[in-house]
Structures are given as structure tokens and as C-alpha cells.
């Protein structure tokens, strides 16, 4: 019984980690898009 609870806990922690990683990659992708948009709007910089 105990091991099942431990398994659920570790699965939960892993999914949280995965969500954090995907959030980070989404954020960096968004920042790249922002940078390229800024560059297109004012290419003089």
C-alpha cells in the first residue's frame, strides 16, 4: 500500500517538473518571437 502512494507522489512530482519545463520553453519561444517582432518593427537597432 505504501509503495503505491509513493509511486503516485513521484508521478505527480514528475508531471509538475514536465509542466515547468514546457512552460520555460514556451516562455523562451515567446521571448524569441518578441525579439524578432521588435527587430522587424525597427530594423535600425
Backbone torsions as a table, in degrees:
resi	resn	phi	psi	omega
1	UNK	NA	-44.1	-178.6
2	UNK	-61.2	-42.5	-175.8
3	UNK	-64.7	-34.1	178.3
4	UNK	-63.2	-42.6	178.7
5	UNK	-64.5	-42.5	178.1
6	UNK	-60.5	-41.6	179.3
7	UNK	-61.5	-46.8	179.0
8	UNK	-58.9	-41.8	-178.8
9	UNK	-62.7	-45.9	-178.7
10	UNK	-67.0	-36.9	177.1
11	UNK	-62.7	-42.5	179.4
12	UNK	-61.7	-45.6	-179.5
13	UNK	-62.2	-41.0	-179.5
14	UNK	-65.0	-41.5	-179.4
15	UNK	-65.8	-35.5	176.6
16	UNK	-63.9	-42.1	177.8
17	UNK	-61.0	-45.3	-179.6
18	UNK	-61.4	-42.5	178.6
19	UNK	-62.1	-41.0	179.7
20	UNK	-63.9	-42.0	-179.6
21	UNK	-64.1	-45.8	-179.4
22	UNK	-66.1	-34.2	176.7
23	UNK	-64.3	-43.1	178.9
24	UNK	-60.9	-44.8	-178.2
25	UNK	-67.1	-38.2	175.4
26	UNK	-60.0	-43.6	-177.2
27	UNK	-63.9	-45.8	-178.6
28	UNK	-66.4	-37.0	176.6
29	UNK	-61.9	-44.1	179.3
30	UNK	-61.4	-42.1	-179.8
31	UNK	-64.9	-38.3	177.3
32	UNK	-62.3	-43.0	178.6
33	UNK	-62.1	-43.0	178.1
34	UNK	-59.2	-45.4	-179.5
35	UNK	-61.1	-46.6	-178.8
36	UNK	-66.7	-35.2	176.5
37	UNK	-63.9	-43.9	177.5
38	UNK	-59.5	-42.3	-179.0
39	UNK	-63.9	-40.1	179.4
40	UNK	-68.8	-36.3	-177.6
41	UNK	-70.8	-41.1	178.1
42	UNK	-134.5	83.5	-176.5
43	UNK	-68.7	-7.9	-178.5
44	UNK	-68.9	-27.3	-177.4
45	UNK	-74.5	NA	NA
